[in-house]
Amino acid sequence: MSSGIGYRGTNRCFPLWEDFQQCYFSSKEKTRADCVPAREDYLECLHHFKEIARVRTIKAVERDNYNKSKANGTDHKIISLSDNGSS
């Protein structure tokens, strides 16, 4: 990683990178196991793996609830935030 400063200013994940880098170089252990949380925070900031997995889980439960309510004859709507409430 370079300086973390681009043409739009500081990268949003750069502070997390600095925390990880500081932990990594100050660690006395060879495995640097104490830096795993800082590394995970940095990678989550970059790629949003945990956030995407959580959204997929919520959507799956919502679809399941919709299908169950349809089978029972009750009214359950799936709300889409991207449609500005027009669904």
N, C-alpha and C positions, 0 to 999 in steps of 0.2 A: 504494500500500500504506500502510496506517495504521501504528500503532505496532508491530503484530505481537503484541500482547498481548491475549488475549481472556479470556473467563470461565473457560477451562480452563488459563490460563497462556500461555506463549510458544508461538507456532506453530512446528512442527518445521522449516519452511523459512525462517524469519525470519533466521537467521544467514547463510544463502546469499544472501538478498535484500540484507542489509547489505553483504556482500562485493561483490556486483554494483554496488550503489549507490555504494559508495566508489570502485570502479574507474571507474565511469561519470563521476563528477564530478571525479575527479583526472586523467582522461585528457586529454592535450594534443591528440590527434588529433581531427579532426572526425568521422571514421568510427567511432571507438572500437572498432576491430577487436581491440585487445588485451583487450577485455572479453567477447569471445564465449565463452570457456570458462566464465567465471563466470555468464553468462546461461544457458548450456546446463545447468549444474549446478542452477541455481535452477528452471528449467523442468522438468528431470527430477525434481526433488524434488516439484514440484507435480503432475505428470501421469503420470510413470513410463512415458513412451513407449518408451525403450530397454529397460527391464525387461520390458514387455509383449511387445515384438518378440522378445526373447531367449527368453521362455517359449514363445511360439508356434513359434519355430524348433525348440526342443528337443522340443516335443510332436509336430511334424511328423516329425522324425527318428525319434522313438520309434514313431509309428504306422507309418512306413515299415519299420522294423526288424521290427515285429510282423507286418506283412503278408508280408514276405520270409520270415520264419521259419515262418509258417503254410504258405506255398507249398512250403517245403523239408521240412515235416513235423517241424520241431523245436519244442520248447516254449519260447516266449518270452511272458512275461506283461507287461502294461502295469500299472505300479504307480501307484496314485492316492494321493497323500498326504492328500487330503481325506476318504477313506473309512476312515481309521485302519487300513489294511492288510487290509480285508475283501474285496478284489477277487480 
